[in-house]
Amino acid sequence: MNDLAPLLTPEGRALLAEVRGTAPADELAVATRLRRDHPAELVSAALGQARLRQRAAAKFAAADAERMFFTPNGVEQSTRASVAAYRARRLTDLGVSSVADLCCGIGGDAIALARAGIRVLAVDRDPLTAAVARANAEALGLGDLIEVREADVTEVDTAGYDAVFVDPARRGGRGRIFDPEAYSPPLSWAVAAARRAPRAALKIAPGIPHEAVPAEAEAEWISDGGDVKEAVLWFGTGAPGAVRATLLPGPRTLLGRGLPDPEVRPVGRYLYEPDGAVIRAHLVAEVAEEVGGGLIDATIAYVTAAELHPTPYATPYEITDQLPFNVKKLKALLRERGVGTLTVKKRGSAVEPEELRRKVRPQGPNAATVFLTRVAGAPTMLVGGPARPPAGP
């Protein structure tokens, strides 16, 4: 899709309504039929947009995705709606009423900001991307709050806005970009822009090294449904140097307290798997303190404890067996227990879960979870299952 305009015409909109929900297997037949009465290019564009809308439903509410417009990169790189809405709420709580959204993409964050009542200047230098962002603002009835501008973000004056939000491009022709200075624009430019604004939020990759976080920034790692989505550097929040992990839905936020690394102790009855945002934020010690636990290994982010203390920041498992790494012994144990449904988790092991499943060939009516990991430096297999709180009286 190199031109959005034909899809915005009455004919284009009618076609979009007609191809809505078309299954991939039916595309050829639908295209053949529609090309009898419509230009082939327009039919192809409508079907392509229908595919993108179906993909976008994983990030946006289905009712929004059916009305919005997308590009392939836009679907891939846009912020999940739940994450964007959470960030917009944080900005409104900070008293922000206007935001310069730099590198706005297809407008996912701008939409969330506008729905929170914030006036938005959305900027992107790509003509098609800017056109899509503008079309999305209009499609969702937010055109009065969102001004879309096609421009180089480094040349935009943001002085009249309460806050700046920057989402640099982190993908290039060869895939993901891991060097923050290779972002477009570079992280150093985004930090400089943040320092000039009363408040700012910079969306970055969750793998950013902690040493790359500016001293005056608050760093937040966000997960949604257990999947780590992004990190955000906040400026002007009054909490320089703070570290937090936020879990959606909720939100539930764990604040860093600067705790030392937990002690290493023998594997107890329960094993806690911290949420990915907690691990990325280096807040495993806070979880260990909350559940009264320690680490199974100094280099592994699994927490062990003798008692069950439910926490939103980690998933607890009850451990029934601890074995040195030995596939034959594991296979025999699973056969004895009648385990046919095997969940394999690993941390600190080079063995691939599917490879292990092929070797043990689980069979039977029962389920189990095996952790391939290290305990006090030794390759170990821990077997158990999701912990359940004891039944009440």
DOTIMAR-202870 format. One line per 10 residues: number of its first residue (from 1); their letters; for each residue z negated, y negated, x of N, C-alpha, C. Coordinates in steps of 0.001 Angstrom, whole numbers, padded with zeros to 6 digits. Atoms other than C-alpha are relative to their C-alpha. Layout:
! residues N
NUM	A	Z Y X Z Y X Z Y X; ... .
! end
This chain:
! residues 393
1	MNDLAPLLTP	000000 001185 000847 000000 000000 000000 000000 -001229 000878; -000093 001191 -000841 001230 -003055 001849 000065 -001281 -000805; -000102 001180 000849 001523 -005390 -001127 -000783 000268 -001280; 000838 -000173 001178 -001131 -005725 -003801 000620 -000616 -001251; -000470 000802 001127 000763 -008182 -006002 000636 000819 -001122; -000619 -000742 001109 002904 -005644 -007952 -001016 000732 -000878; 000995 -000706 000799 -000208 -003773 -009046 -000798 -000938 -000901; 000727 000975 000807 -001678 -006983 -010466 000822 -000532 -001162; -000852 000398 001112 001276 -007532 -012816 -000344 000832 -001228; 000244 -000825 001198 001091 -006321 -016440 000560 001410 000134 .
11	EGRALLAEVR	-000584 -001330 -000172 003429 -003451 -015537 -000853 000837 000961; 000821 -000719 -000967 001317 -002525 -012515 -001324 000435 -000591; 001284 -000347 000610 -001930 -002618 -014475 000168 001112 -001029; -000262 -001059 000980 -000409 -000485 -017220 000183 001345 000698; -000185 -001237 -000761 000676 002070 -014642 -001330 000521 000545; 001301 -000414 -000508 -002779 002106 -013084 -000831 000677 -001091; 000731 -000617 001112 -004272 002851 -016492 000571 001371 -000339; -000644 -001272 000367 -001742 005636 -017075 -000280 001102 001010; 000193 -001034 -001027 -002320 007418 -013746 -001475 000235 000326; 001424 -000155 -000279 -006103 007111 -013834 -000408 001465 -000108 .
21	GTAPADELAV	000513 -001363 000028 -007739 010419 -012948 001026 001089 000266; -001029 -001005 -000275 -004481 012138 -011959 -000465 000935 001121; 000396 -000981 -001007 -005287 015362 -010093 001087 000097 001063; -001000 -000107 -001071 -003576 015835 -006702 001121 000978 -000327; -001015 -001012 000319 -001771 018929 -007989 001010 -000498 -001024; -000888 000504 001057 -000242 016883 -010822 000797 -001220 000427; -000610 001260 -000408 000941 013900 -008779 001521 000051 -000017; -001455 -000078 -000067 004499 015102 -008223 000622 -000061 -001384; -000540 000003 001358 005117 015798 -011899 -000178 -001361 -000653; 000257 001321 000583 003530 012500 -012948 000944 -001035 000606 .
31	ATRLRRDHPA	-000897 000947 -000661 005541 010554 -010354 001423 000159 -000485; -001377 -000256 000475 008799 012201 -011436 000202 -000578 -001384; -000123 000514 001368 008161 011290 -015055 -000017 -001525 -000025; 000135 001458 000067 007085 007696 -014401 001162 -000732 000662; -001104 000665 -000686 009994 006936 -012082 001240 -000147 -000864; -001120 000195 000935 012363 007221 -015014 -000015 -001399 -000598; 000116 001301 000668 011014 003930 -016351 -000570 -001103 000893; 000623 000989 -000867 009391 002205 -013362 000535 000145 001418; -000454 -000090 -001392 010358 001359 -009771 -000794 001045 000778; 000651 -001075 -000748 009613 004228 -007395 -001146 -000532 000866 .
41	ELVSAALGQA	001035 000551 -000867 007641 001960 -005043 -001273 -000326 -000780; 001165 000354 000813 005389 000784 -007860 -000739 001254 -000459; 000628 -001265 000397 004756 004331 -009061 -000803 000575 001167; 000703 -000514 -001178 003836 005408 -005528 -001259 -000808 000279; 001165 000854 -000242 001513 002416 -005130 -001098 000272 -001015; 000994 -000263 001041 -000213 003154 -008440 -000695 001336 000230; 000605 -001303 -000274 -000741 006810 -007596 -000888 -000050 001243; 000821 000151 -001195 -002001 005875 -004136 -001300 -000711 -000315; 001205 000715 000382 -004436 003419 -005674 -000930 000890 -000825; 000816 -000927 000789 -005611 006078 -008132 -000763 000958 000912 .
51	RLRQRAAAKF	000673 -000885 -000958 -006381 008398 -005201 -001149 -000730 000686; 001042 000774 -000675 -008317 005651 -003435 -001185 -000260 -000935; 001082 000231 000958 -010299 004897 -006592 -000845 001248 -000185; 000755 -001247 000111 -011272 008539 -006896 -000903 000194 001213; 000816 -000109 -001217 -012475 008550 -003269 -001140 -001022 -000023; 000993 001076 -000023 -014324 005258 -003765 -001163 000259 -000943; 001073 -000276 000954 -016386 006681 -006630 -001234 000565 000689; 001156 -000502 -000750 -018611 008273 -003963 -000864 -001138 000528; 000738 001153 -000521 -019642 004789 -002793 -000337 -001019 -001067; 000182 001005 001046 -019300 002660 -005905 -000239 000713 -001332 .
61	AAADAERMFF	000127 -000563 001342 -020295 003243 -009503 001394 000296 -000543; -001316 -000406 000488 -017435 005052 -011257 000643 -001098 -000841; -000546 001062 000850 -017058 002195 -013761 000556 -001138 000836; -000522 001036 -000894 -016582 -000250 -010860 001243 000496 000727; -001118 -000535 -000786 -014295 002000 -008810 001276 000057 -000821; -001191 -000089 000851 -011938 002402 -011778 000662 -001348 -000205; -000572 001341 000187 -011432 -001374 -011931 000358 -000673 001319; -000187 000650 -001296 -011465 -002212 -008226 001296 000439 000675; -001177 -000306 -000809 -008670 -002168 -005667 -000477 000330 001412; 000456 -000489 -001298 -008873 -000440 -002306 001165 000154 000967 .
71	TPNGVEQSTR	-000902 -000424 -001069 -007152 000130 001000 -000644 001235 000632; 000630 -001165 -000648 -007665 003361 002985 -001150 -000383 000913; 001081 000445 -000878 -009690 001510 005612 -001158 -000585 -000800; 001041 000603 000830 -011565 -000334 002891 -000932 001031 -000593; 000837 -001070 000538 -012775 002874 001282 -000872 000579 001095; 000709 -000634 -001111 -013770 004282 004657 -001129 -000884 000521; 000926 000878 -000705 -015586 001223 006003 -000920 -000807 -000906; 000818 000833 000880 -017076 -000435 002918 -001419 000554 -000113; 001400 -000367 000160 -020825 -000409 002380 -000204 000722 -001320; 000373 -000674 001243 -022199 002039 -000168 -000693 -001013 -000917 .
81	ASVAAYRARR	000496 001012 000938 -023064 000060 -003305 -001525 -000057 -000027; 001459 -000007 000041 -026722 001154 -003283 -000592 -000707 001210; 000475 000662 -001215 -027162 -000053 000302 000253 -001502 -000081; -000333 001422 000136 -025391 -003347 -000392 -000949 -000686 -000988; 000903 000580 000994 -027577 -003924 -003467 -001397 -000179 000576; 001319 000136 -000641 -030735 -003272 -001451 -000023 -001205 000934; -000032 001117 -000942 -029668 -005756 001232 000045 -001327 -000763; -000051 001230 000800 -028834 -008357 -001430 -001380 -000346 -000549; 001355 000260 000503 -032337 -007942 -002892 -000884 -000557 001100; 000799 000534 -001107 -033890 -008512 000531 000336 -001464 000239 .
91	LTDLGVSSVA	-000398 001392 -000225 -031889 -011711 000907 -000532 -000911 -001096; 000547 000836 001083 -032906 -013005 -002517 -001512 -000144 000160; 001451 000089 -000227 -036543 -012175 -001689 -000324 -001005 001108; 000185 000979 -001070 -036097 -014381 001394 000371 -001417 -000455; -000335 001310 000537 -035036 -017249 -000860 001427 -000430 000220; -001403 000323 -000275 -031336 -017067 000005 000781 -000135 -001308; -000832 000196 001197 -028958 -018486 -002614 001481 -000139 000337; -001409 000062 -000401 -025743 -018747 -000574 000168 000724 001325; -000246 -000824 -001185 -024234 -016442 002049 001445 -000129 000440; -001333 -000115 -000588 -021245 -016600 004374 000159 001459 000440 .
101	DLCCGIGGDA	-000242 -001412 -000271 -020003 -012985 004372 001210 000091 000923; -001058 000002 -001008 -017983 -012675 007572 000459 001428 000275; -000592 -001345 -000069 -015609 -009701 007963 -000321 000730 -001302; 000426 -000474 001317 -015969 -009090 004225 000684 001280 -000443; -000709 -001185 000439 -013469 -006240 003996 000465 -000135 -001436; -000478 000034 001385 -012630 -005323 000405 -000997 -000649 -000945; 000937 000783 000803 -015709 -007203 -000804 -001194 000749 -000547; 001128 -000759 000532 -018327 -004505 -001375 -001324 -000738 000107; 001248 000751 -000151 -021186 -006580 000047 000031 -001296 -000791; -000102 001246 000768 -019908 -009774 -001540 -000287 000244 -001475 .
111	IALARAGIRV	000250 -000341 001405 -019983 -008060 -004938 -001496 000161 -000246; 001442 -000197 000165 -023601 -006969 -004465 -000753 -001324 000102; 000654 001295 -000153 -024598 -010436 -003278 000191 -000857 -001246; -000271 000798 001194 -022915 -012111 -006237 -000779 000518 -001206; 000756 -000566 001122 -024544 -009727 -008682 -001487 -000313 000107; 001390 000426 -000177 -027879 -010768 -007194 -000169 -001498 -000238; 000044 001426 000293 -027000 -014358 -008112 000253 -000890 001187; -000244 000751 -001223 -025977 -015443 -004618 001448 -000476 000046; -001350 000541 -000176 -022991 -017715 -004019 000530 000465 001352; -000522 -000663 -001193 -020683 -016091 -001456 001316 -000625 000452 .
121	LAVDRDPLTA	-001285 000258 -000646 -017984 -017227 000947 000358 001284 000728; -000405 -001279 -000584 -016161 -013976 001818 001230 -000233 000864; -001057 000321 -000960 -013972 -014174 004931 000528 001267 000659; -000638 -001071 -000757 -011481 -011703 006392 001348 -000510 000490; -001238 000527 -000569 -008533 -012353 008662 001229 000779 -000414; -001153 -000804 000405 -006322 -009557 007296 000469 -000436 -001379; -000470 000523 001287 -004125 -010913 004471 -000170 000983 -001148; 000119 -000978 001081 -004048 -007684 002443 -001456 000234 -000361; 001416 -000238 000262 -007778 -007082 002823 -000614 -001157 -000767; 000507 001169 000717 -008562 -010631 001733 000507 -000019 -001436 .
131	AVARANAEAL	-000563 -000035 001356 -006233 -010241 -001262 -000727 001038 -000852; 000721 -001037 000735 -008005 -007028 -002260 -001402 -000482 -000353; 001336 000528 000281 -011419 -008695 -001962 000049 -001005 -001154; -000150 000996 001074 -010199 -011536 -004183 000257 000690 -001341; -000297 -000731 001227 -008787 -009095 -006732 -001250 000708 -000530; 001216 -000684 000430 -012082 -007186 -006787 -001003 -000961 -000612; 000901 000996 000570 -014113 -010331 -007390 000430 -000352 -001420; -000510 000314 001333 -011869 -011170 -010341 -000161 001178 -000952; 000055 -001189 000860 -011791 -007593 -011669 -001396 000249 -000540; 001379 -000240 000414 -015591 -007464 -011830 -000654 -001243 -000595 .
141	GLGDLIEVRE	000514 001194 000644 -015965 -010923 -013330 -000907 -000849 000875; 000860 000727 -000937 -017498 -012459 -010199 000749 -001103 000742; -000823 000994 -000675 -014756 -014898 -009270 -000659 -001363 000128; 000657 001311 -000064 -016974 -017903 -009994 -001027 -000071 001134; 001019 -000012 -001039 -019519 -016812 -007379 000554 000361 001373; -000571 -000459 -001261 -017198 -015406 -004697 001269 -000782 000325; -001204 000647 -000530 -014769 -017569 -002755 000506 000850 001163; -000570 -000818 -001061 -012452 -015415 -000624 000928 -000870 000839; -000812 000811 -000899 -010908 -017019 002425 000631 000898 001074; -000695 -000720 -001068 -008273 -015515 004719 -000071 -000858 001257 .
151	ADVTEVDTAG	000198 000801 -001205 -009329 -016738 008169 -000631 000859 001084; 000706 -000603 -001126 -010600 -015769 011594 -001458 -000423 -000106; 001409 000339 000232 -014379 -015565 011180 -000571 -000866 001118; 000528 000791 -001109 -014912 -017135 014601 000325 -001478 -000155; -000386 001399 000209 -013347 -020335 013284 -000568 -000586 -001289; 000535 000440 001293 -015332 -020625 010019 -001322 -000724 000198; 001237 000776 -000049 -018018 -023292 009637 -000958 000531 -001066; 000962 -000571 000945 -021076 -021655 008037 -001226 -000886 -000184; 001179 000874 -000004 -023394 -024659 008299 -000580 -000232 -001380; 000504 000311 001339 -023669 -025137 004533 -000605 001174 -000735 .
161	YDAVFVDPAR	000473 -001209 000681 -024973 -021628 003787 -001410 000373 000455; 001379 -000390 -000302 -028524 -020291 003610 -000062 001149 001005; 000032 -001186 -000862 -027583 -017115 005469 001411 000412 000370; -001265 -000583 -000467 -024831 -015382 007377 -000156 001522 -000017; -000052 -001458 -000079 -023922 -011730 006914 001270 000363 000761; -001154 -000382 -000816 -021639 -010172 009542 000097 001522 000035; -000272 -001440 -000043 -020095 -006714 009320 001201 000220 000907; -001135 -000118 -000926 -017981 -006343 012471 000724 001337 -000175; -000773 -001237 000046 -015183 -003769 012512 -000449 000912 001130; 000485 -000958 -000997 -016446 -000655 014265 000939 001193 000128 .
171	RGGRGRIFDP	-001032 -001031 -000157 -013250 001371 014122 001235 -000626 000613; -001244 000435 -000610 -010125 001062 016211 001074 001042 -000208; -001097 -000942 000137 -006889 002936 016604 -000370 001417 000373; 000423 -001335 -000434 -008743 005845 018203 -001281 000466 -000675; 001187 -000439 000731 -011596 006092 015715 -001177 -000932 000208; 001225 000804 -000080 -015192 004919 015905 -000151 -000669 001359; 000288 000746 -001217 -016188 002293 018451 -001505 000022 000211; 001430 -000141 -000250 -019565 002917 020072 -000573 -001142 000840; 000455 001125 -000811 -019751 -000058 022443 -000086 -001244 -000883; 000124 001167 000871 -021160 -003017 020450 000846 -001188 000435 .
181	EAYSPPLSWA	-000820 001111 -000460 -019202 -005419 022639 001490 000242 -000263; -001379 -000300 000386 -015993 -003655 021556 000200 -000135 -001507; -000169 000293 001420 -016704 -004436 017892 000948 -001184 -000152; -000851 001157 000268 -014383 -006968 016267 -000579 -000776 -001189; 000256 000623 -001300 -015861 -009539 016639 -001140 000702 000733; 001045 -000662 -000784 -018210 -008436 019461 -001394 -000303 -000534; 001366 000199 000471 -021900 -008037 018699 -000597 -001281 000564; 000554 001225 -000593 -022720 -010893 021107 000414 -001225 -000802; -000428 001133 000827 -020642 -013263 018967 -000792 -000020 -001305; 000726 -000068 001267 -022327 -012034 015775 -001446 -000451 000181 .
191	VAAARRAPRA	001376 000426 -000260 -025775 -012532 017335 -000070 -001516 000171; -000027 001462 -000173 -024844 -016069 018374 000150 -000695 -001345; -000169 000578 001333 -023676 -016788 014812 -001296 000115 -000799; 001263 -000191 000708 -026941 -015366 013471 -001051 -000998 000462; 000997 000925 -000539 -029007 -017564 015750 000217 -001428 -000493; -000287 001357 000494 -027269 -020665 014394 -000337 -000160 -001473; 000230 000042 001442 -028032 -019762 010768 -001498 000044 -000314; 001422 -000093 000373 -031362 -020179 008926 -000474 001448 -000097; 000280 -001426 000095 -031252 -016447 008158 001302 000752 000187; -001223 -000774 -000225 -028831 -013671 008999 -000302 001486 -000052 .
201	ALKIAPGIPH	000062 -001461 -000040 -028148 -009975 008653 001288 000494 000639; -001161 -000552 -000694 -025826 -008096 011006 000017 001503 -000229; -000145 -001442 000229 -024609 -004664 009944 000590 000637 001253; -000444 -000640 -001234 -024253 -002364 012946 -000084 001517 -000156; 000047 -001465 000020 -023823 001326 013719 -001431 000466 000232; 001386 -000459 -000160 -027086 003306 013410 -000320 000556 001377; 000245 -000525 -001340 -026611 004685 016919 -000216 -001066 001051; 000175 001067 -000984 -027144 001294 018571 -001256 000262 000840; 001198 -000181 -000827 -029519 001581 021554 -001057 -001051 -000345; 001064 000948 000337 -032870 -000027 020857 -000055 -001156 000995 .
211	EAVPAEAEAE	000043 001075 -000989 -032593 -001983 024085 001067 -001066 -000247; -001033 000985 000318 -029511 -003733 022654 -000419 -000932 -001132; 000476 000837 001106 -031567 -005246 019812 -000632 -001269 000574; 000591 001243 -000507 -032328 -008944 020489 -001486 -000089 -000339; 001459 000052 000154 -036027 -009685 020882 -000419 -000713 -001276; 000401 000776 001176 -036065 -012157 017991 000455 000634 -001307; -000522 -000642 001206 -034408 -009741 015545 -000953 001067 -000509; 000650 -001155 000623 -035978 -007329 013104 001070 001065 -000168; -000982 -001082 000076 -034220 -003954 013232 -000380 000966 -001112; 000236 -000885 001146 -033873 -001801 010135 001073 001078 -000049 .
221	WISDGGDVKE	-000935 -001118 000181 -032313 001639 009771 -000104 000473 -001439; -000038 -000302 001433 -031228 002629 006256 000679 001344 -000234; -000629 -001249 000439 -030574 006053 004778 000093 -000008 -001520; -000178 -000100 001452 -029356 006898 001287 000177 001476 -000329; -000063 -001411 000332 -030045 010312 -000173 -000144 000904 001197; 000216 -000795 -001196 -031082 011533 003265 001041 -000192 001084; -001052 000240 -000990 -027909 010380 005044 -000158 -001404 000586; 000115 001312 -000649 -028241 007569 007607 001315 -000748 -000172; -001205 000762 000294 -025792 004863 006612 000267 -001118 000994; -000237 001148 -000885 -026321 001897 008906 -001311 -000508 000575 .
231	AVLWFGTGAP	001138 000786 -000485 -028632 -000302 010904 000319 -001463 -000276; -000156 001431 000266 -029197 -003996 010214 -000916 -000770 000933; 000807 000930 -000771 -030382 -006710 012548 -000246 -001226 -000863; 000384 001130 000837 -032274 -009352 010577 -000526 -001142 000866; 000469 001207 -000687 -032851 -012901 011804 -000598 -000942 -001041; 000602 000979 000892 -035136 -015475 010245 -000894 000590 -001063; 000875 -000618 000995 -037368 -013017 008369 -001473 -000250 000288; 001383 000210 -000379 -040514 -014079 010188 -000652 001216 000621; 000553 -001228 -000589 -040902 -010639 011766 000800 000399 001234; -000762 -000342 -001205 -039287 -010780 015232 -000551 001247 000680 .
241	GAVRATLLPG	000413 -001207 -000688 -039355 -007450 017016 -000442 001139 -000903; 000432 -001056 000916 -040300 -005510 013885 001064 001091 -000103; -000894 -001146 000186 -038793 -002070 013334 -000388 000675 -001302; 000283 -000660 001270 -038461 -000389 009964 001071 001033 -000323; -000930 -000989 000536 -036856 002624 008346 -000098 -000074 -001515; -000012 000111 001450 -035804 002266 004718 000794 001141 -000597; -000619 -001145 000656 -034993 005220 002487 000361 -000367 -001427; -000485 000192 001357 -032889 004885 -000624 000306 001371 -000606; 000479 001021 000933 -033156 005394 -003511 -001489 -000240 000182; 001395 000416 -000136 -036513 003745 -003802 -000103 -001484 -000308 .
251	PRTLLGRGLP	000030 -000380 -001416 -036585 001810 -001654 -001417 000314 000464; 001265 -000256 -000679 -039346 003194 000532 000187 -000414 001455; -000154 000542 -001348 -039890 001424 003829 -001205 000353 000866; 001020 -000334 -000994 -041821 002688 006845 000081 -001032 001116; 000043 001032 -001029 -042873 -000063 009242 -000565 000575 001295; 000500 -000437 -001291 -043310 000586 012938 -001307 -000682 000345; 001299 000557 -000393 -046819 000120 014288 -000200 000108 001508; 000105 -000077 -001450 -046069 000625 017971 -000863 001134 000494; 000857 -001126 -000375 -047781 004003 018113 000548 000720 001231; -000472 -000811 -001131 -047629 006123 021275 000624 001294 -000503 .
261	DPEVRPVGRY	-000605 -001269 000384 -045679 009366 021257 -001075 000988 -000426; 001002 -000984 000438 -047481 012117 019333 -000203 001084 001053; 000270 -001108 -000912 -049110 014945 021235 000838 001212 -000394; -000671 -001269 000267 -047337 018283 021554 -001067 001039 -000303; 000986 -001010 000379 -049158 021092 019796 000709 001270 -000462; -000619 -001238 000482 -048522 024727 018794 000491 -000154 -001441; -000549 000063 001353 -046488 025298 015660 -001052 000440 -001008; 000954 -000317 001058 -048745 025187 012624 000695 000575 -001220; -000548 -000602 001231 -048199 026343 009081 001184 -000792 -000539; -001036 000844 000594 -045980 023386 008184 000815 -000719 001082 .
271	LYEPDGAVIR	-000919 000737 -000864 -042971 021806 009845 000605 -001124 -000821; -000544 001164 000694 -041845 018308 008873 001276 -000457 000705; -001269 000507 -000515 -038246 017192 009300 000130 -001464 -000415; -000069 001415 000384 -038270 013364 009412 001397 -000401 -000465; -001272 000554 000442 -035558 011452 007592 000744 -000585 001199; -000803 000487 -001110 -032679 010431 009840 -000254 -001455 000340; 000288 001411 -000276 -033500 006736 009446 -001295 -000148 000780; 001272 000020 -000739 -037031 007421 010669 000237 000367 001464; -000279 -000427 -001374 -035679 009221 013724 000741 -001089 000752; -000771 001053 -000663 -033129 006508 014505 -000867 -001211 000320 .
281	AHLVAEVAEE	000874 001157 -000210 -035839 003851 014175 -001126 000297 000989; 001046 -000418 -000940 -038057 005798 016612 -001382 -000122 -000638; 001271 000092 000722 -040827 006041 014002 -000570 001384 -000329; 000542 -001347 000223 -041565 009769 014241 -001512 000008 000184; 001453 000055 -000219 -045035 008908 015568 -000728 -000468 -001252; 000623 000483 001235 -045781 007019 012348 -000079 001120 -001036; 000020 -001139 000926 -044837 010098 010318 -001041 001019 000439; 000977 -000963 -000502 -046904 012367 012560 -001423 -000438 -000331; 001333 000501 000334 -049944 010152 012046 -000273 000149 -001492; 000170 -000064 001454 -049368 010101 008276 -000341 001410 -000468 .
291	VGGGLIDATI	000224 -001380 000445 -049358 013915 008017 -001033 000724 000862; 000992 -000615 -000868 -051965 014533 010713 000595 001064 000894; -000702 -001009 -000777 -049474 016335 012908 000330 -000430 001409; -000484 000268 -001344 -047950 016516 016356 001395 000561 000153; -001351 -000477 -000260 -044647 017432 017952 -000023 001455 000454; -000113 -001367 -000516 -043463 020987 018624 000523 -000009 001432; -000547 000163 -001348 -041791 019686 021798 000111 -001497 000262; 000002 001435 -000315 -041893 016344 023593 001350 -000658 -000248; -001346 000582 000146 -038130 015899 023160 000634 000294 -001351; -000554 -000432 001280 -037685 017229 019596 -000710 -000711 -001144 .
301	AYVTAAELHP	000570 000769 001109 -038201 015205 016400 -000374 000889 -001178; 000612 -000811 001046 -039906 017976 014442 -001507 -000158 000137; 001449 000182 000022 -043529 017404 013433 -000637 001247 -000607; 000712 -001163 000526 -045948 020277 012888 -001412 -000389 -000378; 001367 000271 000451 -049253 020290 011033 -000555 001252 -000667; 000649 -001162 000598 -051775 022780 009723 -000077 -000111 -001513; 000143 000206 001434 -051936 021237 006256 001210 -000742 -000547; -001124 000648 000672 -049421 019971 003727 -000427 -001383 -000487; 000230 001380 000433 -049387 016188 003296 001353 -000587 -000394; -001313 000499 000423 -046373 015152 001189 000217 -001448 000421 .
311	TPYATPYEIT	-000380 001350 -000426 -044581 012065 002511 001461 -000215 -000349; -001417 000246 000286 -041343 010412 001445 000858 -000068 001251; -000746 000247 -001228 -040385 010021 005095 000354 001273 000768; -000328 -001265 -000659 -040078 013714 005990 -000015 001119 -001033; -000062 -001166 000881 -039206 017009 004309 -000857 001113 000599; 000874 -001039 -000551 -041907 019685 004696 000531 001412 -000255; -000347 -001416 000114 -041237 023372 005302 -001219 000821 000373; 001062 -000927 -000355 -043703 026244 005340 000577 001051 000933; -000514 -000917 -001018 -043189 028339 008468 -000722 001348 -000117; 000565 -001344 000109 -043690 032089 008161 000110 000792 001296 .
321	DQLPFNVKKL	-000232 -000779 -001218 -042356 033314 011512 000463 -000906 001129; -000451 000686 -001219 -041896 032052 015062 000469 001057 000988; -000599 -001004 -000875 -039539 034031 017315 000633 -000671 001206; -000856 000467 -001101 -038124 033522 020790 001453 000153 -000436; -001393 -000078 000445 -034388 032941 020465 000559 001389 000303; -000528 -001351 -000125 -032994 036418 019812 000678 000341 -001322; -000762 -000199 001226 -030236 037023 017293 -000316 001351 -000638; 000277 -001337 000552 -030973 040748 016924 -001333 000024 -000738; 001304 000030 000666 -034630 040098 016103 000068 -000795 -001305; -000149 000791 001221 -033664 037422 013597 000720 000804 -001072 .
331	KALLRERGVG	-000762 -000808 000955 -031124 039725 011959 -000891 001059 -000636; 000892 -001034 000520 -033731 042466 011621 -001034 -000603 -000954; 000995 000651 000857 -036299 040038 010166 000608 -000378 -001343; -000638 000415 001244 -033844 038688 007590 000334 001204 -000866; -000297 -001211 000769 -032803 042200 006584 -001279 000525 -000653; 001286 -000466 000541 -036458 043176 006153 -000449 -000848 -001182; 000429 000913 001075 -037048 040115 003955 001024 -000089 -001132; -001028 000054 001041 -033859 040613 001919 000593 -001384 -000170; -000518 001374 000042 -032527 037168 002826 001527 000018 -000019; -001451 000118 000110 -028985 036552 001622 000486 -001434 000045 .
341	TLTVKKRGSA	-000325 001426 -000059 -029049 032765 001380 -000763 -000609 001164; 000638 000486 -001227 -029716 031334 004827 000437 -001424 000299; -000252 001369 -000431 -029984 027634 005623 -000357 -000092 001479; 000225 000101 -001436 -029628 026956 009339 -000070 -001464 000394; 000157 001355 -000517 -030955 023744 010860 -000215 000097 001502; 000187 -000067 -001449 -030904 022881 014517 -000316 -001372 000561; 000299 001211 -000761 -032313 020322 016875 -000416 000460 001398; 000282 -000449 -001350 -032189 020860 020608 000558 001374 000308; -000642 -001298 -000220 -030001 023961 020361 001503 -000176 000000; -001455 000078 -000070 -026350 024461 021298 000682 000961 -000957 .
351	VEPEELRRKV	-000576 -000996 000907 -025850 027272 018767 000441 -000669 -001291; -000503 000566 001241 -023689 026356 015788 -000477 000828 -001189; 000503 -000735 001169 -025093 027267 012339 000957 001064 -000523; -000941 -000983 000535 -021902 028981 011169 000119 001205 000915; -000061 -001103 -000955 -021797 031056 014342 -001189 000939 -000207; 001179 -000834 000215 -025356 032257 013717 000121 000780 -001313; -000155 -000701 001279 -024600 033100 010073 000934 001195 000139; -000939 -001116 -000186 -021636 035226 011140 -000663 001163 000725; 000620 -001065 -000787 -023786 037147 013587 -001088 000739 -000770; 001103 -000671 000698 -026754 037848 011298 000428 000592 -001343 .
361	RPQGPNAATV	-000553 -000509 001259 -024658 038466 008130 -001107 000192 -001047; 001119 -000126 000952 -027477 037690 005661 000437 000653 -001313; -000263 -000679 001269 -027615 039910 002563 -001314 000191 -000730; 001193 -000217 000796 -030088 040105 -000259 -000232 -001107 -000991; 000234 000955 001090 -031576 038182 -003180 -000831 -001219 000397; 000948 001052 -000365 -033930 035921 -001226 000639 -001064 000894; -000501 001126 -000794 -033502 032614 000608 -001005 -000333 001103; 000861 000428 -001100 -034858 031295 003900 000699 -001098 000783; -000511 001027 -000904 -034439 028458 006364 -000396 000385 001419; 000318 -000252 -001403 -034204 029017 010106 000281 -001265 000799 .
371	FLTRVAGAPT	-000141 001163 -000876 -034720 026221 012630 000273 000508 001412; -000330 -000303 -001390 -032986 026625 015982 -000425 -001204 000825; 000572 001165 -000660 -034980 024437 018316 -000685 000416 001293; 000829 -000308 -001169 -037311 024285 021296 -001459 -000242 -000353; 001448 000162 000159 -041054 024772 021245 -000611 000011 001392; 000563 000147 -001346 -042808 023512 024353 001022 000388 001064; -001058 -000224 -000978 -039492 023737 026178 000738 001308 -000124; -000623 -001319 000097 -038601 027297 025142 000886 000103 -001239; -000864 -000207 001171 -035616 028139 022864 -000709 000888 -001022; 000830 -000649 001017 -037231 029207 019593 000701 -000014 -001354 .
381	MLVGGPARPP	-000455 -000044 001388 -036381 030246 016045 -001230 -000030 -000902; 001075 000104 000979 -038718 029146 013265 000567 000329 -001369; -000506 -000451 001295 -038275 030845 009893 -000990 -000386 -001082; 000864 000375 001110 -039611 029611 006581 000822 -000462 -001186; -000692 000526 001165 -038663 027683 003485 -000647 -001291 -000432; 000576 001269 000492 -039256 024409 001616 -001441 000196 -000462; 001411 -000095 000359 -042976 023786 001219 -000200 -000450 -001431; 000329 000372 001371 -044370 023667 -002275 -001482 -000278 -000083; 001428 000317 000107 -047643 021979 -003121 -000727 001104 -000746; 000748 -001057 000677 -050370 024395 -004204 -000137 -000293 -001481 .
391	AGP	000123 000151 001457 -050620 025006 -007929 -001364 -000552 -000337; 001257 000590 000443 -053271 023042 -009739 -000888 001019 -000676; 000947 -000938 000652 -056355 024632 -011352 000444 000334 -001405 .
! end
